[in-house]
Amino acid sequence: MTDTIFAKIVRREIPADIVYEDDDVLAFRDLNPQAPVHVLFIPKRAIASLGDATTADAELLGKLLLAAASYAREQGFEKKGYRTVLNTNEDGGQTVYHLHVHLLAGRRMTWPPG
Ligand code: 5GP
């Protein structure tokens, strides 16, 4: 079981700028935004990393991506585009071990990422 800063945000123990919530998913603005729009989509039920997800989590992972896509559409980024990122473990650049999807939008992204 992981308990991270994101679990504290889910429990409302620390504040966050929440932009979307449903029964399974919470989304809030990143504290250190890397684009004009930088929102993190997390499952309320913590999974540490993508590598810890199992087939039992398939629906939850789908919900995360669909929530990100829906938010991007609502915010008007569907046509121009946006980036979704899921960092996994050390080499992936993961710093918070509560699985999350980054949604970055509002500027032209570069490739390859750093
Ligand atoms: P990772 O590096 O694990 O993929 O992404 C973690 C993200 O969480 C980082 O972009 C970082 O800025 C963000 N972050 C870390 N602590 C907090 C926090 O307390 N509140 C919010 N809103 N974002 C945080």
Backbone and ligand atoms as CSV (ligand in chain L), in Angstrom:
chain,resi,resn,atom,element,x,y,z
A,1,MET,N,N,0.850,-1.198,0.000
A,1,MET,CA,C,0.000,0.000,0.000
A,1,MET,C,C,0.885,1.247,0.000
A,2,THR,N,N,0.617,2.173,-0.910
A,2,THR,CA,C,1.413,3.383,-0.962
A,2,THR,C,C,0.605,4.536,-0.381
A,3,ASP,N,N,1.268,5.397,0.361
A,3,ASP,CA,C,0.609,6.616,0.816
A,3,ASP,C,C,1.507,7.774,0.430
A,4,THR,N,N,1.028,8.575,-0.452
A,4,THR,CA,C,1.825,9.651,-1.011
A,4,THR,C,C,1.090,10.967,-0.845
A,5,ILE,N,N,1.739,12.016,-1.318
A,5,ILE,CA,C,1.117,13.335,-1.323
A,5,ILE,C,C,-0.200,13.310,-2.121
A,6,PHE,N,N,-0.261,12.479,-3.152
A,6,PHE,CA,C,-1.493,12.429,-3.955
A,6,PHE,C,C,-2.640,11.764,-3.176
A,7,ALA,N,N,-2.310,10.750,-2.369
A,7,ALA,CA,C,-3.347,10.137,-1.521
A,7,ALA,C,C,-3.874,11.173,-0.532
A,8,LYS,N,N,-3.000,12.038,-0.058
A,8,LYS,CA,C,-3.428,13.105,0.864
A,8,LYS,C,C,-4.344,14.098,0.141
A,9,ILE,N,N,-4.059,14.340,-1.132
A,9,ILE,CA,C,-4.937,15.219,-1.926
A,9,ILE,C,C,-6.302,14.556,-2.096
A,10,VAL,N,N,-6.313,13.258,-2.368
A,10,VAL,CA,C,-7.591,12.526,-2.496
A,10,VAL,C,C,-8.393,12.655,-1.205
A,11,ARG,N,N,-7.722,12.559,-0.072
A,11,ARG,CA,C,-8.403,12.619,1.235
A,11,ARG,C,C,-8.646,14.055,1.700
A,12,ARG,N,N,-8.264,15.001,0.861
A,12,ARG,CA,C,-8.434,16.445,1.171
A,12,ARG,C,C,-7.627,16.856,2.409
A,13,GLU,N,N,-6.522,16.166,2.640
A,13,GLU,CA,C,-5.664,16.534,3.775
A,13,GLU,C,C,-4.713,17.665,3.398
A,14,ILE,N,N,-4.429,17.784,2.109
A,14,ILE,CA,C,-3.683,18.944,1.622
A,14,ILE,C,C,-4.435,19.503,0.411
A,15,PRO,N,N,-4.305,20.823,0.187
A,15,PRO,CA,C,-5.091,21.436,-0.880
A,15,PRO,C,C,-4.526,21.158,-2.272
A,16,ALA,N,N,-5.391,21.224,-3.244
A,16,ALA,CA,C,-4.987,21.125,-4.657
A,16,ALA,C,C,-6.048,21.858,-5.466
A,17,ASP,N,N,-5.644,22.292,-6.640
A,17,ASP,CA,C,-6.570,22.968,-7.547
A,17,ASP,C,C,-7.249,21.885,-8.394
A,18,ILE,N,N,-8.345,21.365,-7.884
A,18,ILE,CA,C,-9.031,20.227,-8.507
A,18,ILE,C,C,-9.880,20.718,-9.681
A,19,VAL,N,N,-9.708,20.061,-10.828
A,19,VAL,CA,C,-10.455,20.484,-12.022
A,19,VAL,C,C,-11.474,19.441,-12.470
A,20,TYR,N,N,-11.356,18.222,-11.956
A,20,TYR,CA,C,-12.300,17.171,-12.347
A,20,TYR,C,C,-12.314,16.099,-11.267
A,21,GLU,N,N,-13.513,15.550,-11.036
A,21,GLU,CA,C,-13.618,14.448,-10.078
A,21,GLU,C,C,-14.820,13.584,-10.438
A,22,ASP,N,N,-14.636,12.270,-10.336
A,22,ASP,CA,C,-15.783,11.354,-10.364
A,22,ASP,C,C,-15.512,10.281,-9.310
A,23,ASP,N,N,-16.265,9.196,-9.352
A,23,ASP,CA,C,-16.128,8.182,-8.297
A,23,ASP,C,C,-14.733,7.568,-8.241
A,24,ASP,N,N,-14.073,7.493,-9.385
A,24,ASP,CA,C,-12.802,6.755,-9.475
A,24,ASP,C,C,-11.583,7.626,-9.733
A,25,VAL,N,N,-11.803,8.796,-10.291
A,25,VAL,CA,C,-10.700,9.622,-10.806
A,25,VAL,C,C,-10.737,11.015,-10.184
A,26,LEU,N,N,-9.537,11.539,-9.906
A,26,LEU,CA,C,-9.404,12.929,-9.459
A,26,LEU,C,C,-8.366,13.596,-10.364
A,27,ALA,N,N,-8.617,14.843,-10.744
A,27,ALA,CA,C,-7.658,15.573,-11.585
A,27,ALA,C,C,-7.431,16.950,-10.983
A,28,PHE,N,N,-6.166,17.332,-10.938
A,28,PHE,CA,C,-5.810,18.624,-10.333
A,28,PHE,C,C,-4.591,19.189,-11.048
A,29,ARG,N,N,-4.423,20.509,-10.917
A,29,ARG,CA,C,-3.312,21.171,-11.608
A,29,ARG,C,C,-1.977,20.817,-10.958
A,30,ASP,N,N,-0.981,20.591,-11.804
A,30,ASP,CA,C,0.372,20.303,-11.312
A,30,ASP,C,C,0.931,21.543,-10.626
A,31,LEU,N,N,1.608,21.322,-9.500
A,31,LEU,CA,C,2.193,22.404,-8.717
A,31,LEU,C,C,3.298,23.124,-9.486
A,32,ASN,N,N,3.934,22.416,-10.385
A,32,ASN,CA,C,5.075,22.945,-11.129
A,32,ASN,C,C,4.819,22.748,-12.626
A,33,PRO,N,N,3.894,23.544,-13.191
A,33,PRO,CA,C,3.422,23.269,-14.551
A,33,PRO,C,C,4.510,23.390,-15.607
A,34,GLN,N,N,4.494,22.461,-16.551
A,34,GLN,CA,C,5.458,22.425,-17.659
A,34,GLN,C,C,4.839,22.875,-18.976
A,35,ALA,N,N,3.607,23.345,-18.908
A,35,ALA,CA,C,2.885,23.848,-20.087
A,35,ALA,C,C,1.771,24.749,-19.556
A,36,PRO,N,N,1.177,25.587,-20.418
A,36,PRO,CA,C,0.093,26.461,-19.943
A,36,PRO,C,C,-1.016,25.679,-19.228
A,37,VAL,N,N,-1.309,24.484,-19.720
A,37,VAL,CA,C,-2.217,23.587,-18.995
A,37,VAL,C,C,-1.421,22.333,-18.633
A,38,HIS,N,N,-1.368,22.036,-17.350
A,38,HIS,CA,C,-0.675,20.830,-16.881
A,38,HIS,C,C,-1.506,20.258,-15.728
A,39,VAL,N,N,-2.243,19.209,-16.054
A,39,VAL,CA,C,-3.170,18.606,-15.090
A,39,VAL,C,C,-2.777,17.148,-14.884
A,40,LEU,N,N,-2.894,16.683,-13.648
A,40,LEU,CA,C,-2.589,15.290,-13.311
A,40,LEU,C,C,-3.890,14.540,-13.071
A,41,PHE,N,N,-4.041,13.399,-13.729
A,41,PHE,CA,C,-5.221,12.541,-13.552
A,41,PHE,C,C,-4.786,11.323,-12.756
A,42,ILE,N,N,-5.405,11.129,-11.608
A,42,ILE,CA,C,-4.995,10.016,-10.744
A,42,ILE,C,C,-6.203,9.147,-10.392
A,43,PRO,N,N,-5.956,7.842,-10.183
A,43,PRO,CA,C,-7.025,7.006,-9.652
A,43,PRO,C,C,-7.151,7.284,-8.154
A,44,LYS,N,N,-8.362,7.342,-7.646
A,44,LYS,CA,C,-8.513,7.543,-6.193
A,44,LYS,C,C,-7.951,6.345,-5.435
A,45,ARG,N,N,-8.123,5.166,-6.024
A,45,ARG,CA,C,-7.524,3.955,-5.437
A,45,ARG,C,C,-6.090,3.884,-5.939
A,46,ALA,N,N,-5.147,4.035,-5.003
A,46,ALA,CA,C,-3.750,4.183,-5.418
A,46,ALA,C,C,-3.174,2.906,-6.024
A,47,ILE,N,N,-2.462,3.091,-7.135
A,47,ILE,CA,C,-1.587,2.083,-7.735
A,47,ILE,C,C,-0.241,2.795,-7.802
A,48,ALA,N,N,0.841,2.178,-7.335
A,48,ALA,CA,C,2.110,2.903,-7.229
A,48,ALA,C,C,2.628,3.326,-8.604
A,49,SER,N,N,2.714,2.387,-9.530
A,49,SER,CA,C,3.301,2.627,-10.849
A,49,SER,C,C,2.563,1.796,-11.878
A,50,LEU,N,N,2.782,2.129,-13.131
A,50,LEU,CA,C,2.135,1.349,-14.196
A,50,LEU,C,C,2.496,-0.126,-14.081
A,51,GLY,N,N,3.735,-0.392,-13.683
A,51,GLY,CA,C,4.187,-1.778,-13.552
A,51,GLY,C,C,3.467,-2.557,-12.462
A,52,ASP,N,N,2.793,-1.857,-11.559
A,52,ASP,CA,C,2.032,-2.524,-10.500
A,52,ASP,C,C,0.586,-2.776,-10.899
A,53,ALA,N,N,0.174,-2.228,-12.042
A,53,ALA,CA,C,-1.207,-2.422,-12.486
A,53,ALA,C,C,-1.392,-3.853,-12.985
A,54,THR,N,N,-2.585,-4.359,-12.783
A,54,THR,CA,C,-2.913,-5.711,-13.244
A,54,THR,C,C,-4.156,-5.635,-14.131
A,55,THR,N,N,-4.559,-6.778,-14.641
A,55,THR,CA,C,-5.760,-6.785,-15.484
A,55,THR,C,C,-6.976,-6.297,-14.691
A,56,ALA,N,N,-6.933,-6.441,-13.386
A,56,ALA,CA,C,-8.050,-5.948,-12.552
A,56,ALA,C,C,-8.159,-4.428,-12.614
A,57,ASP,N,N,-7.085,-3.779,-13.044
A,57,ASP,CA,C,-7.064,-2.306,-13.115
A,57,ASP,C,C,-7.368,-1.782,-14.523
A,58,ALA,N,N,-7.676,-2.684,-15.439
A,58,ALA,CA,C,-7.833,-2.270,-16.842
A,58,ALA,C,C,-8.891,-1.184,-17.008
A,59,GLU,N,N,-10.023,-1.354,-16.360
A,59,GLU,CA,C,-11.101,-0.369,-16.511
A,59,GLU,C,C,-10.681,0.979,-15.910
A,60,LEU,N,N,-10.019,0.908,-14.762
A,60,LEU,CA,C,-9.577,2.135,-14.093
A,60,LEU,C,C,-8.563,2.904,-14.957
A,61,LEU,N,N,-7.628,2.178,-15.560
A,61,LEU,CA,C,-6.644,2.833,-16.436
A,61,LEU,C,C,-7.338,3.470,-17.635
A,62,GLY,N,N,-8.325,2.775,-18.176
A,62,GLY,CA,C,-9.094,3.333,-19.295
A,62,GLY,C,C,-9.818,4.599,-18.872
A,63,LYS,N,N,-10.377,4.583,-17.677
A,63,LYS,CA,C,-11.102,5.762,-17.184
A,63,LYS,C,C,-10.176,6.968,-17.049
A,64,LEU,N,N,-8.939,6.729,-16.606
A,64,LEU,CA,C,-7.973,7.829,-16.467
A,64,LEU,C,C,-7.726,8.496,-17.810
A,65,LEU,N,N,-7.465,7.669,-18.826
A,65,LEU,CA,C,-7.174,8.220,-20.157
A,65,LEU,C,C,-8.395,8.928,-20.739
A,66,LEU,N,N,-9.554,8.336,-20.552
A,66,LEU,CA,C,-10.766,8.954,-21.104
A,66,LEU,C,C,-11.098,10.257,-20.384
A,67,ALA,N,N,-10.826,10.306,-19.083
A,67,ALA,CA,C,-11.064,11.553,-18.339
A,67,ALA,C,C,-10.125,12.647,-18.847
A,68,ALA,N,N,-8.870,12.290,-19.112
A,68,ALA,CA,C,-7.911,13.260,-19.647
A,68,ALA,C,C,-8.350,13.748,-21.025
A,69,ALA,N,N,-8.773,12.822,-21.877
A,69,ALA,CA,C,-9.211,13.195,-23.228
A,69,ALA,C,C,-10.453,14.080,-23.177
A,70,SER,N,N,-11.348,13.749,-22.289
A,70,SER,CA,C,-12.586,14.511,-22.163
A,70,SER,C,C,-12.292,15.938,-21.676
A,71,TYR,N,N,-11.396,16.045,-20.704
A,71,TYR,CA,C,-11.026,17.369,-20.190
A,71,TYR,C,C,-10.353,18.197,-21.297
A,72,ALA,N,N,-9.446,17.560,-22.034
A,72,ALA,CA,C,-8.754,18.269,-23.120
A,72,ALA,C,C,-9.761,18.757,-24.165
A,73,ARG,N,N,-10.742,17.926,-24.468
A,73,ARG,CA,C,-11.781,18.305,-25.439
A,73,ARG,C,C,-12.578,19.491,-24.914
A,74,GLU,N,N,-12.997,19.397,-23.655
A,74,GLU,CA,C,-13.790,20.488,-23.048
A,74,GLU,C,C,-13.023,21.803,-23.037
A,75,GLN,N,N,-11.709,21.708,-22.859
A,75,GLN,CA,C,-10.884,22.920,-22.782
A,75,GLN,C,C,-10.476,23.436,-24.170
A,76,GLY,N,N,-10.911,22.739,-25.221
A,76,GLY,CA,C,-10.683,23.226,-26.577
A,76,GLY,C,C,-9.357,22.814,-27.197
A,77,PHE,N,N,-8.739,21.742,-26.669
A,77,PHE,CA,C,-7.439,21.326,-27.189
A,77,PHE,C,C,-7.522,20.146,-28.159
A,78,GLU,N,N,-8.732,19.691,-28.441
A,78,GLU,CA,C,-8.904,18.502,-29.282
A,78,GLU,C,C,-8.225,18.671,-30.643
A,79,LYS,N,N,-8.480,19.818,-31.300
A,79,LYS,CA,C,-8.005,19.991,-32.670
A,79,LYS,C,C,-6.482,20.224,-32.717
A,80,LYS,N,N,-6.009,21.154,-31.883
A,80,LYS,CA,C,-4.564,21.471,-31.917
A,80,LYS,C,C,-3.729,20.351,-31.316
A,81,GLY,N,N,-4.295,19.669,-30.323
A,81,GLY,CA,C,-3.594,18.544,-29.722
A,81,GLY,C,C,-3.043,18.829,-28.341
A,82,TYR,N,N,-2.497,17.808,-27.781
A,82,TYR,CA,C,-1.982,17.872,-26.407
A,82,TYR,C,C,-1.132,16.632,-26.199
A,83,ARG,N,N,-0.496,16.558,-25.033
A,83,ARG,CA,C,0.317,15.376,-24.743
A,83,ARG,C,C,-0.129,14.741,-23.430
A,84,THR,N,N,-0.203,13.418,-23.417
A,84,THR,CA,C,-0.430,12.676,-22.176
A,84,THR,C,C,0.828,11.865,-21.894
A,85,VAL,N,N,1.265,11.897,-20.640
A,85,VAL,CA,C,2.535,11.259,-20.253
A,85,VAL,C,C,2.314,10.460,-18.974
A,86,LEU,N,N,2.927,9.288,-18.932
A,86,LEU,CA,C,2.853,8.445,-17.744
A,86,LEU,C,C,4.281,8.009,-17.424
A,87,ASN,N,N,4.900,8.647,-16.459
A,87,ASN,CA,C,6.282,8.332,-16.093
A,87,ASN,C,C,6.302,7.119,-15.160
A,88,THR,N,N,7.220,6.206,-15.423
A,88,THR,CA,C,7.275,4.994,-14.602
A,88,THR,C,C,8.674,4.767,-14.038
A,89,ASN,N,N,8.738,4.747,-12.721
A,89,ASN,CA,C,9.963,4.469,-11.961
A,89,ASN,C,C,11.090,5.449,-12.312
A,90,GLU,N,N,12.277,5.118,-11.825
A,90,GLU,CA,C,13.367,6.095,-11.815
A,90,GLU,C,C,13.743,6.601,-13.206
A,91,ASP,N,N,14.027,5.695,-14.112
A,91,ASP,CA,C,14.447,6.137,-15.442
A,91,ASP,C,C,13.312,6.828,-16.194
A,92,GLY,N,N,12.087,6.509,-15.830
A,92,GLY,CA,C,10.942,7.164,-16.455
A,92,GLY,C,C,10.684,8.553,-15.908
A,93,GLY,N,N,11.393,8.904,-14.825
A,93,GLY,CA,C,11.240,10.239,-14.249
A,93,GLY,C,C,10.107,10.333,-13.243
A,94,GLN,N,N,9.645,9.171,-12.738
A,94,GLN,CA,C,8.556,9.216,-11.765
A,94,GLN,C,C,9.071,9.690,-10.413
A,95,THR,N,N,8.375,10.646,-9.823
A,95,THR,CA,C,8.771,11.156,-8.501
A,95,THR,C,C,7.702,10.909,-7.446
A,96,VAL,N,N,6.458,10.768,-7.882
A,96,VAL,CA,C,5.373,10.479,-6.931
A,96,VAL,C,C,4.818,9.097,-7.272
A,97,TYR,N,N,4.888,8.195,-6.283
A,97,TYR,CA,C,4.537,6.797,-6.541
A,97,TYR,C,C,3.058,6.524,-6.257
A,98,HIS,N,N,2.257,7.292,-6.945
A,98,HIS,CA,C,0.803,7.074,-7.047
A,98,HIS,C,C,0.534,7.347,-8.524
A,99,LEU,N,N,0.278,6.288,-9.266
A,99,LEU,CA,C,0.159,6.385,-10.728
A,99,LEU,C,C,-0.647,7.607,-11.148
A,100,HIS,N,N,-0.145,8.314,-12.155
A,100,HIS,CA,C,-0.844,9.505,-12.641
A,100,HIS,C,C,-0.546,9.723,-14.116
A,101,VAL,N,N,-1.518,10.286,-14.802
A,101,VAL,CA,C,-1.361,10.667,-16.201
A,101,VAL,C,C,-1.213,12.179,-16.245
A,102,HIS,N,N,-0.094,12.650,-16.817
A,102,HIS,CA,C,0.071,14.091,-17.034
A,102,HIS,C,C,-0.684,14.472,-18.311
A,103,LEU,N,N,-1.436,15.539,-18.249
A,103,LEU,CA,C,-2.008,16.142,-19.458
A,103,LEU,C,C,-1.352,17.506,-19.630
A,104,LEU,N,N,-0.638,17.655,-20.752
A,104,LEU,CA,C,0.060,18.909,-21.051
A,104,LEU,C,C,-0.541,19.498,-22.318
A,105,ALA,N,N,-0.877,20.776,-22.269
A,105,ALA,CA,C,-1.519,21.391,-23.429
A,105,ALA,C,C,-1.241,22.888,-23.432
A,106,GLY,N,N,-1.470,23.480,-24.600
A,106,GLY,CA,C,-1.360,24.937,-24.696
A,106,GLY,C,C,-0.049,25.413,-25.279
A,107,ARG,N,N,0.811,24.508,-25.662
A,107,ARG,CA,C,2.031,24.878,-26.384
A,107,ARG,C,C,2.427,23.713,-27.279
A,108,ARG,N,N,3.307,23.981,-28.241
A,108,ARG,CA,C,3.793,22.921,-29.130
A,108,ARG,C,C,4.815,22.072,-28.380
A,109,MET,N,N,4.584,20.781,-28.303
A,109,MET,CA,C,5.500,19.871,-27.612
A,109,MET,C,C,6.644,19.477,-28.543
A,110,THR,N,N,7.750,19.101,-27.960
A,110,THR,CA,C,8.883,18.640,-28.760
A,110,THR,C,C,9.070,17.131,-28.586
A,111,TRP,N,N,9.796,16.558,-29.513
A,111,TRP,CA,C,10.108,15.127,-29.454
A,111,TRP,C,C,11.522,14.919,-29.944
A,112,PRO,N,N,12.378,14.122,-29.342
A,112,PRO,CA,C,12.067,13.304,-28.171
A,112,PRO,C,C,11.989,14.128,-26.895
A,113,PRO,N,N,11.275,13.618,-25.895
A,113,PRO,CA,C,11.221,14.298,-24.603
A,113,PRO,C,C,12.584,14.199,-23.920
A,114,GLY,N,N,12.843,15.058,-22.967
A,114,GLY,CA,C,14.141,15.073,-22.294
A,114,GLY,C,C,14.318,13.871,-21.383
L,1,5GP,P1,P,6.115,12.451,-11.859
L,1,5GP,O1,O,7.464,13.074,-11.837
L,1,5GP,O2,O,5.953,11.457,-10.717
L,1,5GP,O3,O,5.678,11.890,-13.173
L,1,5GP,O4,O,5.085,13.639,-11.608
L,1,5GP,C1,C,4.794,14.133,-10.341
L,1,5GP,C2,C,4.229,15.512,-10.544
L,1,5GP,O5,O,3.577,15.895,-9.357
L,1,5GP,C3,C,5.273,16.584,-10.835
L,1,5GP,O6,O,5.001,17.180,-12.095
L,1,5GP,C4,C,5.141,17.554,-9.681
L,1,5GP,O7,O,5.263,18.890,-10.076
L,1,5GP,C5,C,3.747,17.254,-9.156
L,1,5GP,N1,N,3.581,17.465,-7.733
L,1,5GP,C6,C,4.420,17.050,-6.738
L,1,5GP,N2,N,3.898,17.365,-5.540
L,1,5GP,C7,C,2.724,17.987,-5.781
L,1,5GP,C8,C,1.725,18.551,-4.936
L,1,5GP,O8,O,1.812,18.540,-3.710
L,1,5GP,N3,N,0.650,19.115,-5.528
L,1,5GP,C9,C,0.501,19.145,-6.893
L,1,5GP,N4,N,-0.613,19.722,-7.377
L,1,5GP,N5,N,1.418,18.618,-7.720
L,1,5GP,C10,C,2.511,18.051,-7.172
